[in-house]
Amino acid sequence: MLSADDLQALGLTLRLAAIVTGLLLLLGTPLAWWLARTRSVWKGPVAALVALPLVLPPTVLGFYLLLAMGPAGPVGQFVRELGLGPLPFTFEGLVIASVFYSLPFMVQPLQSAFEAIGERPLEVAATLRASPLDAFFTVVVPLAAPGFLTASVLTFAHTVGEFGVVLMIGGNLPGETRVVSVQIYDHVEAMEYAQAHRLSAAMVAFSFLVLLAMQIWRPGAKRRA
């Protein structure tokens, strides 16, 4: 059985992943739509910045986020001006760091889904006098539903599996920043292999079930069958 500390870390991890996924749906959708539609010269640089967490070592990203959110960093100074507490080694800091780290897992699938729609459905919507906002919610969103599902599942699963970034930003505070990956590391470091095995096996089973559910409930899967 999982210990109370393991369950606490698991609950914290799932809460972090759910919040990050929700935030990235709000922030990543307009960014992915812009990348899919724009012909601006800034498309390449912005797309490269979005994809940067895919190639950067997590500790490098975590280090620079730590500097940015620290007392002398721009984000830290801005937060201090607002009268809020410091972000490093807090759950809120974990959320911000995870949003940056999981950004490409939300934006890239959505961008591909938007690009696959093409211009024709939007042109038809325009002839029916639908506003751009109406066309997006009534035409684009239903057609891109598989992309939204894939992006959400990948973002959630990636956030659950974070280690380097969350350790750099959040440290190892029980009940506050100690997520599952850090808890497993603690077990291994203490040579508590049985506890590490149980928690790792639980995460393997959870990840498999999430991906299986995505395959079963994927919009359009039954129609293609």
Wavefront OBJ file of the C-alpha trace (Angstrom):
o trace
v 0.000 0.000 0.000
v 1.048 3.587 -0.580
v 2.077 5.541 2.504
v 0.420 8.768 3.638
v 3.380 10.752 2.246
v 3.062 8.961 -1.102
v -0.651 9.734 -1.314
v 0.026 13.352 -0.397
v 2.624 13.642 -3.167
v 0.261 11.941 -5.612
v -2.588 14.310 -4.779
v -0.313 17.333 -5.125
v 0.952 16.086 -8.485
v -2.541 15.525 -9.887
v -3.656 18.953 -8.675
v -0.619 20.573 -10.292
v -1.208 18.736 -13.586
v -4.899 19.662 -13.663
v -4.237 23.361 -13.006
v -1.431 23.522 -15.570
v -3.561 21.778 -18.200
v -6.443 24.190 -17.619
v -4.191 27.237 -17.787
v -2.489 26.041 -20.945
v -5.823 25.407 -22.636
v -6.610 29.076 -22.052
v -3.149 30.395 -22.956
v -2.049 27.872 -25.567
v -5.184 27.855 -27.722
v -4.913 31.461 -29.000
v -1.145 31.056 -29.407
v -1.594 27.856 -31.428
v -4.311 29.521 -33.532
v -2.014 32.457 -34.252
v 0.854 30.155 -35.232
v -1.445 28.154 -37.501
v -2.855 31.206 -39.278
v -0.183 33.890 -39.320
v 2.281 34.668 -42.060
v 4.244 37.046 -39.887
v 8.033 36.977 -39.895
v 7.750 36.373 -36.151
v 6.151 32.963 -36.628
v 9.484 31.140 -36.806
v 11.051 32.741 -33.710
v 7.862 32.340 -31.668
v 7.493 28.686 -32.703
v 11.136 28.093 -31.773
v 10.612 29.662 -28.337
v 7.532 27.509 -27.773
v 9.482 24.353 -28.682
v 12.553 25.299 -26.619
v 11.576 23.188 -23.563
v 11.659 20.095 -25.804
v 15.417 20.373 -26.310
v 16.618 22.249 -23.230
v 17.721 20.172 -20.240
v 15.041 20.647 -17.551
v 17.638 21.867 -15.075
v 18.687 24.644 -17.463
v 15.120 25.833 -17.872
v 14.567 25.501 -14.129
v 17.714 27.492 -13.374
v 16.699 30.452 -15.523
v 13.134 30.346 -14.233
v 14.560 30.367 -10.719
v 16.604 33.461 -11.557
v 13.601 35.164 -13.153
v 11.308 34.427 -10.219
v 13.911 35.134 -7.538
v 14.015 38.376 -5.508
v 16.354 40.051 -8.030
v 14.589 38.713 -11.132
v 12.000 40.616 -13.188
v 9.140 38.296 -12.255
v 10.158 38.296 -8.594
v 10.335 42.090 -8.498
v 6.955 42.377 -10.222
v 5.368 39.995 -7.731
v 6.929 41.940 -4.867
v 5.480 45.189 -6.233
v 2.070 43.537 -6.144
v 2.591 42.791 -2.466
v 2.723 39.031 -2.964
v 5.178 36.588 -1.488
v 8.146 34.999 -3.300
v 7.433 32.368 -5.940
v 10.379 29.939 -5.605
v 9.707 26.938 -3.355
v 5.936 27.484 -3.453
v 3.103 25.672 -5.231
v 2.354 28.809 -7.238
v 5.951 28.844 -8.466
v 5.571 25.210 -9.525
v 2.486 26.121 -11.551
v 4.268 28.927 -13.397
v 7.342 26.797 -14.103
v 5.199 23.884 -15.286
v 3.258 26.137 -17.647
v 6.499 27.082 -19.397
v 7.840 23.530 -19.360
v 4.664 21.921 -20.751
v 3.823 24.696 -23.244
v 4.929 22.835 -26.416
v 2.881 19.773 -25.458
v -0.251 21.913 -25.635
v 0.588 24.287 -28.473
v 2.080 21.944 -31.062
v -0.794 19.400 -31.220
v -3.306 22.253 -31.347
v -1.366 24.029 -34.072
v -1.302 20.846 -36.168
v -5.041 20.344 -35.617
v -5.828 23.921 -36.642
v -3.633 23.705 -39.741
v -5.347 20.461 -40.796
v -8.748 22.188 -40.890
v -7.788 24.379 -43.827
v -9.515 27.469 -45.123
v -12.681 25.969 -46.632
v -14.757 25.541 -43.419
v -13.970 29.100 -42.356
v -14.893 30.452 -45.783
v -18.225 28.643 -45.618
v -18.847 30.052 -42.135
v -18.037 33.545 -43.404
v -20.583 33.212 -46.233
v -23.182 32.403 -43.556
v -22.244 35.684 -41.838
v -20.610 34.056 -38.849
v -18.221 36.319 -36.986
v -14.630 35.121 -36.550
v -15.360 34.299 -32.905
v -18.527 32.392 -33.790
v -16.693 30.500 -36.530
v -13.956 29.528 -34.123
v -16.278 28.078 -31.478
v -18.855 26.521 -33.819
v -16.562 25.296 -36.613
v -12.924 25.165 -35.544
v -13.329 23.773 -32.031
v -15.532 20.791 -33.052
v -13.263 19.944 -35.996
v -10.156 20.238 -33.826
v -11.616 18.199 -30.935
v -9.113 15.324 -31.387
v -6.288 17.851 -31.229
v -7.674 19.357 -28.013
v -7.936 15.899 -26.467
v -4.412 14.918 -27.503
v -2.924 18.218 -26.328
v -4.696 18.036 -22.959
v -3.663 14.439 -22.285
v -0.044 15.056 -23.315
v 0.153 18.201 -21.200
v -1.361 16.478 -18.173
v 0.886 13.413 -18.491
v 4.007 15.503 -19.092
v 3.309 17.638 -16.035
v 2.807 14.534 -13.912
v 6.243 13.264 -14.987
v 8.226 16.453 -14.372
v 11.337 16.201 -12.230
v 14.192 18.587 -13.016
v 12.158 21.768 -13.301
v 9.988 21.113 -10.258
v 13.028 20.215 -8.165
v 14.824 23.424 -9.166
v 11.815 25.681 -8.571
v 9.932 23.898 -5.806
v 12.583 22.020 -3.908
v 11.294 19.219 -1.709
v 8.731 20.578 0.740
v 6.201 17.976 1.934
v 2.627 18.945 1.143
v 3.743 22.067 -0.726
v 6.126 21.185 -3.566
v 7.019 17.499 -3.165
v 5.504 15.864 -6.257
v 5.522 12.180 -7.166
v 8.776 12.245 -9.136
v 10.602 13.862 -6.208
v 8.985 11.418 -3.772
v 10.248 8.481 -5.828
v 13.714 10.023 -5.895
v 13.622 10.376 -2.111
v 12.688 6.713 -1.730
v 15.540 5.605 -3.980
v 18.020 7.896 -2.250
v 16.991 6.384 1.096
v 17.272 2.883 -0.445
v 13.546 2.329 0.141
v 13.179 0.350 -3.046
v 9.904 -1.335 -2.122
v 8.198 2.043 -1.587
v 9.750 3.419 -4.780
v 8.533 0.372 -6.693
v 4.963 0.689 -5.437
v 4.735 4.389 -6.247
v 6.422 3.944 -9.634
v 4.127 1.060 -10.519
v 1.106 3.164 -9.579
v 2.295 5.934 -11.925
v 2.935 3.464 -14.747
v -0.593 2.090 -14.366
v -2.075 5.587 -14.183
v -0.213 6.750 -17.313
v -1.265 3.656 -19.232
v -4.920 4.074 -18.295
v -4.897 7.748 -19.294
v -3.417 6.961 -22.710
v -5.788 4.005 -23.165
v -8.765 6.226 -22.372
v -7.538 8.748 -24.943
v -7.436 6.029 -27.603
v -10.894 4.704 -26.713
v -12.665 8.048 -26.393
v -10.849 9.858 -29.182
v -13.435 11.794 -31.233
v -13.963 10.229 -34.639
v -12.352 6.896 -33.734
v -15.636 5.000 -34.015
v -16.553 6.727 -37.244
v -13.234 5.746 -38.823
v -13.734 2.185 -37.643
l 1 2 3 4 5 6 7 8 9 10 11 12 13 14 15 16 17 18 19 20 21 22 23 24 25 26 27 28 29 30 31 32 33 34 35 36 37 38 39 40 41 42 43 44 45 46 47 48 49 50 51 52 53 54 55 56 57 58 59 60 61 62 63 64 65 66 67 68 69 70 71 72 73 74 75 76 77 78 79 80 81 82 83 84 85 86 87 88 89 90 91 92 93 94 95 96 97 98 99 100 101 102 103 104 105 106 107 108 109 110 111 112 113 114 115 116 117 118 119 120 121 122 123 124 125 126 127 128 129 130 131 132 133 134 135 136 137 138 139 140 141 142 143 144 145 146 147 148 149 150 151 152 153 154 155 156 157 158 159 160 161 162 163 164 165 166 167 168 169 170 171 172 173 174 175 176 177 178 179 180 181 182 183 184 185 186 187 188 189 190 191 192 193 194 195 196 197 198 199 200 201 202 203 204 205 206 207 208 209 210 211 212 213 214 215 216 217 218 219 220 221 222 223 224 225
